[in-house]
Amino acid sequence: MKNLISNYASVNVGLEINLETKSAFGRNLRGKSIYAKPIFNYRFSSVDQMMAWLDKDLARRLEIKAHEVARREEKKRALENNPYCVGDVMYDSWGYDQTNIDFYQVIEVKNKSVLLQPINGKMIPSEGYSSMAGLTAPVKNSFYGKPIRKNVSAWVSNGNPSYYLKISHGIIKKYENEERGVYCSWYA
């Protein structure tokens, strides 16, 4: 029984077992409060049924923990190499009533971060958009403003990393629409 309680503690669950009432109570050990949030509170018809359920639940929790550790390791490996190069053009799209586009150029690359310099954009003549929408493209090496340092982040799905940079209103993506541009809109 003590082994079961310590195994549950390894997955951040405080387990309390009452053999008289045939009940099991699990509490979240990650909680900041002394009254941590209950995870489960079950009563069983027999002690054997309770132990079988606890063994099955513990196996599931250990599997989830192993998966989380593997995901963390994948992400850590992905962040060992920085995919960005000096001269890469980045952009972010933001806005509520309109779509604003900010362009950046990578001016310095470190192991886990990049230094971005804002650059100007230009409107691309395009048809099929309203009078207050169109396409915009960056003007490389047309710098303005102060440079900003951003840490490289990664998301790994099926072993394939996707890299991005976080910003206050979303993420900064790599600009790859060389001939087309990016949609933007404005109002009066």
C-alpha positions in Angstrom: 0.0 0.0 0.0 2.8 2.4 0.9 4.4 1.6 -2.5 1.2 2.6 -4.3 1.0 5.9 -2.4 4.7 6.7 -3.3 4.1 5.7 -6.9 1.1 8.1 -7.0 3.3 10.8 -5.4 5.7 10.4 -8.4 2.9 11.6 -10.7 2.0 14.5 -8.3 -1.1 12.9 -6.8 -1.5 12.6 -3.1 -3.3 9.3 -2.5 -5.4 8.6 0.6 -6.9 5.1 1.0 -9.5 4.1 3.6 -9.9 0.3 3.7 -12.9 0.5 6.1 -15.0 2.6 3.8 -13.3 1.1 0.7 -12.7 4.6 -0.7 -9.8 6.3 -2.5 -9.1 10.0 -2.5 -6.5 11.7 -4.8 -5.4 15.3 -4.4 -3.2 17.4 -6.8 0.2 17.8 -5.2 1.1 20.6 -7.6 -1.4 22.9 -6.1 -0.1 26.1 -4.4 -2.8 25.9 -1.7 -2.6 23.7 1.3 -6.1 22.6 0.3 -5.0 21.2 -3.1 -7.7 20.5 -5.7 -9.2 16.9 -5.5 -8.6 14.8 -8.6 -10.8 11.8 -7.6 -12.8 10.7 -4.7 -14.3 7.2 -5.3 -16.0 4.6 -3.1 -15.9 0.9 -4.2 -17.9 -2.2 -3.5 -14.7 -4.2 -2.5 -11.1 -3.6 -1.7 -10.0 -5.7 -4.7 -12.1 -3.6 -7.0 -10.5 -0.4 -5.5 -7.0 -1.8 -5.9 -7.6 -2.9 -9.5 -8.9 0.6 -10.3 -6.0 2.3 -8.6 -3.5 0.1 -10.5 -5.2 0.9 -13.8 -5.3 4.7 -13.0 -1.7 4.7 -11.9 -0.6 3.0 -15.1 -2.4 5.6 -17.2 -0.9 8.5 -15.2 2.6 7.0 -15.6 2.1 6.7 -19.3 1.0 10.3 -19.5 4.1 11.4 -17.5 6.4 9.4 -19.8 4.8 11.0 -22.8 5.3 14.5 -21.3 8.9 13.8 -20.6 9.5 12.5 -24.2 7.8 15.7 -25.6 10.0 17.9 -23.4 13.1 16.0 -24.6 12.0 16.4 -28.3 11.5 20.1 -27.7 14.9 20.5 -26.0 16.6 18.7 -28.9 14.8 20.9 -31.4 16.0 24.0 -29.7 19.6 23.0 -29.8 20.0 24.5 -33.3 18.7 27.9 -34.3 17.1 27.7 -37.8 17.2 31.4 -38.5 19.9 33.1 -40.5 21.1 36.8 -40.7 19.0 38.4 -43.5 15.9 36.3 -43.0 12.7 38.4 -43.2 10.0 37.8 -40.6 6.5 39.2 -40.1 3.6 39.3 -37.7 -0.1 39.9 -38.4 -2.3 41.6 -35.8 -5.3 43.8 -35.4 -9.0 43.7 -34.6 -10.9 45.8 -37.1 -8.0 45.8 -39.5 -5.1 43.5 -40.3 -1.7 45.1 -39.6 1.5 43.6 -40.8 4.9 44.3 -39.2 8.1 43.2 -41.0 11.4 42.4 -39.3 14.8 41.4 -40.6 17.2 39.2 -38.6 20.4 41.1 -38.0 22.1 38.8 -35.5 21.7 35.1 -34.6 22.8 33.6 -31.2 22.3 30.0 -30.0 18.8 30.4 -28.7 17.7 33.9 -29.8 17.7 36.3 -32.7 18.0 40.1 -32.9 15.3 41.6 -35.1 15.3 45.0 -36.7 11.9 46.4 -37.9 11.9 47.1 -41.6 9.4 49.0 -43.8 6.8 47.4 -46.0 5.3 48.4 -49.4 2.0 47.9 -51.0 1.9 45.5 -54.0 -0.5 46.4 -56.8 -3.2 43.8 -56.6 -6.7 43.3 -58.0 -9.7 41.7 -56.4 -9.4 43.4 -53.0 -11.6 46.1 -51.6 -10.6 49.8 -51.5 -9.3 49.2 -47.9 -7.4 45.9 -48.3 -4.5 44.6 -50.3 -1.2 42.9 -50.2 2.0 44.2 -48.6 5.6 43.0 -48.9 8.8 43.9 -47.0 11.5 46.2 -48.2 14.7 44.4 -47.3 17.4 46.5 -45.5 15.0 49.5 -45.1 15.5 49.6 -41.3 13.7 51.8 -38.7 13.2 51.8 -35.0 15.2 49.9 -32.3 16.2 46.2 -32.6 14.5 43.7 -30.4 15.8 40.4 -29.1 13.5 37.4 -29.3 14.0 33.8 -28.0 13.5 31.0 -30.4 10.5 28.7 -29.5 9.6 25.4 -31.1 6.6 23.1 -31.4 7.3 19.5 -32.2 4.7 17.4 -33.9 5.4 13.8 -35.1 9.1 14.5 -34.7 9.0 17.6 -37.0 9.9 20.9 -35.3 8.1 24.1 -36.2 10.0 27.2 -35.1 8.5 30.6 -34.1 9.2 33.8 -32.1 6.7 35.0 -29.5 5.5 38.6 -29.4 3.0 40.3 -27.2 0.1 39.8 -29.6 1.0 36.5 -31.2 3.9 35.0 -33.0 6.4 36.2 -35.6 6.6 33.9 -38.7 9.2 33.6 -41.4 8.2 35.5 -44.6 8.1 33.1 -47.6 5.7 34.8 -50.0 8.4 36.5 -52.1 6.3 37.2 -55.1 2.8 37.4 -53.6 2.9 39.4 -50.4 0.8 39.3 -47.2 -2.8 40.4 -46.8 -3.4 43.6 -44.9 -6.4 45.9 -44.4 -7.2 49.3 -43.0 -10.2 51.6 -42.4 -10.7 55.3 -42.9 
